[in-house]
Amino acid sequence: MSFRQQGDGFTGRLTVAVTNDGAVDVARLEILLILPVQVRPAGDDWNGCAVRPDATQTALVCTVPGPQAQSSSTVQFTFVAVDKPVPLDDPIGLGNHYMQVSQVPPLNGQVTINDPETIIPITVP
């Protein structure tokens, strides 16, 4: 996720891409985004998402359409931050920047999600 300065704050965008290598369509996915507390959702791309209350981080849960068999799907998210979202001494790779992906039931066939969790690198000018 790359942020850029805008006015007194920062704006950023994150694209999540999910590939379905299997033979069964995935109807819906749940994406959990754990981000620094300074980062908040912005814009119109947050339908199907909820903010999980937490004073130490921003936890967002989004239910989105899944990819069909042998295809990929992408979801874009827009964020704002009033304060710089990363401490100066740790520009990327903090433990509080990660994403988990899981399939929402019903599970129409056997499904394996490899590497369902990944760190979200955050860069700020």
N, C-alpha and C positions, 0 to 999 in steps of 0.2 A: 504494500500500500504506500503510495507516494503522496505526500502532502505538499501543498504550495501555499505561500502566504497570500492572504486575501484580506485587505483592510487590516483590522487589529487582530485577526485570527488566522486560521488555516482551513483549507478545504482539501479533501482527499477522496480518492476513488479506489475501490477494490473490485476486481473481477474474479469470480469463483467459477472454475471450469470443472465439470464432472464428466468422466467418460464411462460409458457402460459397455464393457467388452463382452458381456453375456448375451444369451439368446432370448432373454425375457425382458420386456419393458419394465421400467421402474416408474410407477405412477407419481409418487411424491417423495421428496427428500426433506429432511430437517437439517438446517445448517445452523450451528451454534458458533457465534463469533464472540471471543473474549478479547477485549481491547482495553487500552489504558482508560482510566476514569475521565480524562479530558476529552475523549472522542465520543461524539454523539451522532446518531443518524440524521441525515438531512435530505431534502429533495422528495420527489414523488415515487422513488423506487423501493418503498418499504411496505407495500401491501403484503399481508400474510406474515408480518414480523411483529414481535413483541419485545419490549425491553424488560429484562429480568432485574428487579431492584437489587442493587449492591453498591455500597459506599466505596469499595476499593477498586472497582473495575466497571467497565461497561459490558454487560452481557446481553447479547441480542440473539433471539431464537426466531428463525424464519422457516416457514414451510413453503416449498417451491415445487413446481413441476419437475419430475425426474426425466432423465434421458431415455429414449427408446432404445431397444436392443441395437448393439453395434453402432451407437452414435454418441455424441456429446451434447451437453447443454451448458450454457453460461448464464450467470446472474451477475449484474453489476449493482454495486452499492455505493452511495455517496455519503460522505461524512463531513462534519465540521469539528473544529477544536478551537476553543477560546484561547487556551494556553498551548504552548508547544507540547505535543503529545508524547515526546520521548525525552528522558533526562539527557543532558548534554554528554555525560560520561558513558552512555550506553545507547548508541544511535540505532542499533537493530538487534533483533533476536532476544528480547526480554521474554521471560516465561509467561507474562500476562498478555501476549499477543498470539493467540492461536485460534484455530478453527477445527470443528468436528463436523463430520457429515454422517448421517445415518438415514436408513430407509424408513419411511412411515408405513405401518401396516395398512392394508393387508399386503403380505409378502407373497406375491403371485409366483411362487417358484423359489428355488434355492438361490440365495443372493449372498455374495461375499463382497464386502467393501474393504479393499486393501488400503492400508495407510489412511484410516479415517480421520486422523488428527495431523495437523501440520502447523508449524510456526508461521506467523504472518510477519515478514520483515517490514518495518516501518521506516521510511526515510522522510526527513524534514530538512528544508534548506537552512 
